[in-house]
Amino acid sequence: MVEALIWFAVLFAACGILLLERRCLGQSAVVQPLVLCLLAGYVTGYESIGLWMGISLQLLSMGQGHYADWALAGVLSALSLLISHRLGLEIAVGSPSSVALITIAVLAAILARLLERRLARTDGEALRCTPPWESDNPTRAFESLVHMRMLRGFLLGGTQAAIGSALAVGAILALDQHASSSAWLAILGGMAVPALGTAVALGSLSGYRFIGYAGAGMAVTLAAAVMI
């Protein structure tokens, strides 16, 4: 029990710091899904699933930064891989568990961005009501404001990663016990998720017609796989 609490505290702090980088530690965009998932895959021995998830999430994030918190998606996915490995759960590329993990990561990222926008509006209203530059000690007021925002970002990031990874691991456990394995489903899932990411990336760069091109490419690849 004590060891579990220690690991929880360590992972909570690590996730909070990683997600804080995007908000106020330089914002150099070091925390990327591809990097985090690759590292998690290397540590756990799931290199293939780490690469598959990292590429898929990275493609989905291209040009879509204003819709979702992709740093959270990467942290959540990598943390879920680590926990799943610790619990002895096998995650294969394209399996229902892997698709569920990516789905939960993307949904959590979207909800996190909506919450961030809500907090930004609330912070703006608070600044207009009580401007720190009109206080008796503006310097101290600004320092206190920055410290409070950093603490909130740290706690919020750790909480989001903890809740999201708990939901993802719970879904993996449920699917591991009840879902039936199918080679065709694995092939379809393994190809559909990166194809969707490619369509989103190309669509954000050059227009919606590339979504059709990506879909046609996936259909041709599936047809070739069936013939082989």
C-alpha positions, 0 to 999 in steps of 0.5 A: 500500500505504501509503495503504491502511494509512493508511485502514485505521488511520483507519477502525479508529480511527473505528469504535473510537471510535464503538462506544466511545461506547455503552460508556463515553463518556456512553452517550447513544446518538448512534450509531444505524444510521439516522444512520450509514447516512444519512451513508454514503449521502449521502457515497457518493451512495447515498442510497436504499440508505442510507435503506433500510438505516438505516430497516430496522436502526433498526426491527429495533433497537427494543426489541431492544437486549438481543439485539444490538449495534445500534451495531455493525450501523450502523457495519458497514453504513455502513463497508461502503457506503463501502468498496463505493463506493470499489471501484466496487460498485453496491448497489441497494435489495432486491438480493441484495447489500443483503440480504446486507449487512443479514444480516451486520450483524445476525448480527455485532451478535448475536455481538458482544452474546454476546461482551459478555455473556461478557466481563461474566461474566469481568470479574465473576469477576475483580473478585470474585477481586481486588477493586480496593478491597482493593488498597494504592492503590484509586484507582490500581487503579480508574483502571487498571481503567477505562483497560484497559476503555476500551482493550479496548472501543476495540480490540474495536470496531475489530476487530469493525467491520473483520472484519464489513465485510470479510465484508460486502464479500466477500459483495457482491463474490461476489454482484456477480459471480455473482448474476443480477439480477431485478426481482421479487427486488429488489421482494421484498427491498426490501419484505420487509426493512423489513416485517420490521423493522416487525413486530419493532418493533410486536411489541416495543411492543404484542404479537405479533399485530402481526407478523401485521398486518405480514405481511398488509400486506406481502402486500397491498402485493405483490399491489398491485405485481403488479396494477400 
